[in-house]
């Protein structure tokens, strides 16, 4: 249970701190590698959750992707899987904030939604 709250706090911090990461000339997070992708092949359930995260990210469903990532992080993951999921969360957040800065209304709305209703406070 303690681990769950630690990851919830981490995810919330990533969501809220991402606008600050956009300041300056910071290099963007690298995309997930094929080797990292395979880290979720250990179980069909994890693979299905990971595929859902990636599909939401590909379609710019930022709120859905962050919510799915939060659900994935609440599973019993290996340290490698946690690192890959965290990296994917960073990539999605950076894309969301970059899109909002370019005037993407959907990305701006997603930021507002995630700030007002973060995944760690949602009732499922």
Secondary structure, 3 states (H helix, E strand, C coil): CHHHHHHHHHHHHHHHHHHHHCCCCCCCCCCCCHHHHHHHCCCHHHHHHHHHHHHHHHCCCHHHHHHHHHHHHCCCCCHHHHHHHHHHHHHHHHHHHHHHHCCCHHHHHHHHHHHHCCHHHCCC
